[in-house]
Amino acid sequence: TLRQTGCPTFAEMAWDQPERLGSDVFLTQLAMLVSSVLSYRVLESQGLRPDVVSCHSYGEFSALVAIGVL
């Protein structure tokens, strides 16, 4: 989990100090990764799976989760 690695939870990133998003690069990218994976997992729980995934830059990590590599 995020807490076990010393990172804030998604709720803390998004709601406790939202002003840091956009100015703190690490937190911004971490929040983007978590929100992408969370969105994917919700769709997956509904039986939806992508035929193809694509990504750009940091989005590569969430794409790798979607295809089961990470």
C-alpha positions as CSV (number, residue, x, y, z in Angstrom):
1,T,0.0,0.0,0.0
2,L,1.0,3.6,-0.3
3,R,1.2,4.1,3.5
4,Q,3.6,1.1,3.8
5,T,6.1,2.8,1.4
6,G,5.9,6.1,3.3
7,C,3.7,7.8,0.7
8,P,0.4,9.6,1.5
9,T,-2.8,7.8,0.7
10,F,-4.8,8.9,-2.4
11,A,-7.3,10.6,-0.2
12,E,-4.6,12.6,1.5
13,M,-3.1,13.6,-1.8
14,A,-6.4,14.6,-3.4
15,W,-8.3,16.1,-0.5
16,D,-6.0,17.0,2.4
17,Q,-3.5,19.2,0.5
18,P,-4.8,19.5,-3.0
19,E,-2.8,22.7,-3.6
20,R,0.3,20.5,-3.7
21,L,-0.9,18.8,-6.8
22,G,0.5,20.5,-9.8
23,S,3.4,22.0,-7.8
24,D,4.9,18.9,-6.2
25,V,5.9,16.7,-9.2
26,F,6.2,13.5,-7.2
27,L,2.8,13.8,-5.6
28,T,1.2,14.9,-8.8
29,Q,2.6,11.9,-10.8
30,L,1.8,9.5,-7.9
31,A,-1.8,10.8,-7.8
32,M,-2.2,10.4,-11.5
33,L,-0.9,6.8,-11.3
34,V,-3.2,5.9,-8.5
35,S,-6.2,7.5,-10.1
36,S,-5.5,5.8,-13.4
37,V,-5.1,2.4,-11.8
38,L,-8.1,2.9,-9.6
39,S,-10.2,3.8,-12.7
40,Y,-9.0,0.8,-14.5
41,R,-9.8,-1.5,-11.5
42,V,-13.3,-0.2,-11.3
43,L,-13.9,-0.8,-15.0
44,E,-12.2,-4.3,-14.7
45,S,-14.6,-5.1,-11.8
46,Q,-17.5,-4.5,-14.2
47,G,-16.1,-7.0,-16.6
48,L,-14.5,-4.4,-19.0
49,R,-11.0,-5.1,-20.3
50,P,-9.1,-3.2,-23.0
51,D,-8.2,-4.8,-26.2
52,V,-5.3,-2.3,-26.6
53,V,-3.6,0.1,-24.3
54,S,-1.4,3.0,-25.1
55,C,0.5,5.5,-23.1
56,H,2.7,8.5,-23.1
57,S,5.4,9.3,-20.6
58,Y,4.5,8.5,-17.0
59,G,1.2,6.9,-18.2
60,E,3.3,3.9,-19.2
61,F,3.1,2.6,-15.6
62,S,-0.7,2.5,-15.5
63,A,-0.7,0.9,-19.0
64,L,1.7,-1.7,-17.7
65,V,-0.7,-2.4,-14.8
66,A,-3.6,-2.7,-17.2
67,I,-1.8,-5.3,-19.3
68,G,-0.7,-7.3,-16.2
69,V,3.0,-6.6,-16.4
70,L,3.1,-4.7,-13.1
